[in-house]
Amino acid sequence: MMERALALARRAMGQTSPNPMVGAVVVRNRRIIGEGYHHRAGAPHAEIHALNAAGDRTKGSDLYVTLEPCCTHGRTPPCTDAIIKAGIRRVVVAAVDPNPKHSGQGLELLKKAEIRVEVGLLGEEANRLNEPFNKWIRSGMPFVTVKAAMSLDGKIATRTGESRWITGEKSRALVQELRRGADAVMVGSGTIVADNPQLTVRDGAIDRQPWRVVVDSGGRASLDAHVFSDEDRLRTIVLTSKRAPEPWRKQLAEQGVTVIECGMQSAEYGVEKIDLSDALKKLAEREIINVLVEGGGSLLGALFDARLVDKAVFFYAPKIIGGASAPTAVEGQGIGPLKDAVALRKVEWRHLGDDFVVIGYV
């Protein structure tokens, strides 16, 4: 029953932000009599959809839900009131609300109403489903996933800059899935100059495209780049600094691009670069809580140097590119002693055709 609730929650992948994805089923005599999931922020929660679907059969039934029911008035009324009114006898919850202000309060209200409450069934799976929300609600910062596609020797392009395509179709299909679940896709100005990407979800129907975020401290990217001039330019954000020419910033704004000035900090060789912690915080303030960073090596390196990465998704093709001047996936300052290397945990390996992908948490 909880697996079904989790499957329902996944239907809203990329659509509920900044709210969590939640699924719920109402069960009577071991049969599902109502089910639902949270479709988007501001819409009825999963529990309400499930209770409505069950109708007048809810009294004495069980409710399985992937996240603790809310007990406060927000964009919608509290779900705990509806659960109590419906006469539910038992509530099985996968994960407790991560918001420190509300955590456990909904469960206590249900217990006071003499409803049996059980917590933790498939809790790890439920928390993984909402890891961006969990981080944002606790820290005020977005969840950062870095992605790179490379050869076995770690090159993301040849010495002449050619990068399409290092990995195969199945790897690129998974990238589309990652974009679909993200609030924003972030790249550095070097990627815009070298590849002029669109950074959109191109496979299948989608209700909304992710934000396209360009980190460009000095106004390096062309105003004619796809992300600044195509039909989706109103969903493009440029994270820049006072170093960028005023006419460049003004023209972007006139084209409908959102321009955000960020703080600066000293970087390698004394050169000032954008303070990425400040930049990510500014995105979080706009309720962009799930950021997929697609490159290039300079931006990924800076994020790893600043310890701002939560998750890594690295695609490898069975190819050797070589070349001392060919760009690598992670540049930046890097580490000195090997003991300081970034270690991944909960590592997962998958085969994708001839390629393989490594997924792990920092």
Order of alpha helices (4+ residues) and beta strands (2+ residues): alpha-beta-beta-alpha-beta-alpha-beta-alpha-beta-alpha-alpha-beta-alpha-beta-alpha-beta-alpha-beta-alpha-beta-beta-beta-alpha-beta-alpha-beta-beta-beta
